[in-house]
């Protein structure tokens, strides 16, 4: 919806089931406040980033090597910004909330 410029969620394709993810805490197919989320991200100049599952695994190992045992939903945020792709500019705050004990190490 965000990248399509929509103000609200686009109709879901009933034939397409949501893909499983290690970052289950942010896998919300129909967030109830989608309109507000989309508006806030646009107003702040933000964006949404997607990362492959392997990047989540690698980012969790990276954080563990730095002494942080973070659950996979928080790790997904680190995976999205750590390599500083084109969408990441300036200072970035990544909340690493959720202890790794919650989900364990990503297989």
C-alpha positions in Angstrom: 0.0 0.0 0.0 2.8 2.4 0.9 4.8 2.0 -2.2 1.6 2.0 -4.3 0.8 5.5 -2.9 -2.4 4.2 -1.3 -3.9 5.8 1.8 -5.2 2.5 3.2 -4.5 -1.2 2.7 -5.0 -2.6 -0.7 -7.4 -5.5 -1.0 -5.8 -8.8 -0.1 -5.5 -11.6 -2.7 -7.4 -14.5 -1.0 -5.4 -17.0 -3.1 -2.1 -15.7 -1.6 -1.4 -16.7 2.0 1.0 -14.6 4.0 4.5 -16.0 3.8 5.9 -17.4 7.1 8.7 -15.2 8.6 11.2 -15.4 11.5 10.0 -11.9 12.4 6.5 -13.0 13.4 6.0 -10.0 15.7 5.7 -7.7 12.7 3.9 -10.1 10.4 0.5 -8.4 10.7 -1.3 -8.8 7.4 -4.2 -6.4 8.2 -3.1 -3.9 10.9 -6.2 -2.2 12.3 -4.5 1.3 12.2 -3.0 0.9 8.7 -4.3 4.4 7.6 -2.6 6.1 10.6 0.6 4.1 10.1 0.8 4.9 6.4 0.1 8.6 7.1 2.7 8.9 9.9 5.4 7.2 7.8 4.7 9.5 4.9 4.5 12.7 7.1 7.9 11.8 8.7 9.6 11.2 5.4 10.1 7.5 6.3 9.6 4.3 4.4 9.1 0.6 4.8 11.9 -1.8 4.1 11.7 -5.6 3.4 14.5 -8.0 4.1 15.0 -11.7 3.1 14.9 -14.3 5.9 18.6 -15.0 5.4 19.4 -11.4 6.2 17.5 -11.7 9.5 19.6 -14.8 10.4 22.8 -13.0 9.5 21.8 -9.8 11.4 21.0 -11.8 14.5 24.5 -13.4 14.4 26.0 -9.9 13.9 24.2 -8.5 16.9 25.1 -11.5 19.0 28.8 -11.0 18.1 28.4 -7.4 19.5 26.9 -8.8 22.7 23.2 -8.3 22.0 20.9 -11.3 22.1 17.8 -9.8 20.3 14.6 -11.6 19.2 14.0 -11.9 15.5 11.4 -9.1 15.1 13.9 -6.5 16.4 16.6 -8.1 14.4 14.6 -7.6 11.2 14.9 -3.8 11.8 18.7 -4.1 12.2 18.9 -6.2 9.1 17.0 -3.6 7.1 19.3 -0.7 8.0 22.7 -2.1 8.9 24.1 -2.1 5.3 22.8 1.4 4.7 20.9 0.8 1.4 19.6 3.7 -0.7 16.6 4.2 1.6 18.7 4.7 4.7 20.1 8.2 5.1 21.3 10.2 8.1 20.9 9.0 11.6 18.7 6.0 12.2 17.4 4.7 15.5 16.8 0.9 15.6 14.8 -0.2 18.7 16.3 -3.6 19.7 13.5 -4.5 22.0 12.7 -8.1 22.8 15.3 -10.5 24.3 16.6 -13.3 22.2 15.3 -15.8 24.7 11.8 -15.0 23.4 12.4 -16.5 20.0 15.9 -18.1 20.2 18.5 -17.9 17.5 17.1 -18.0 14.0 18.0 -21.4 12.5 
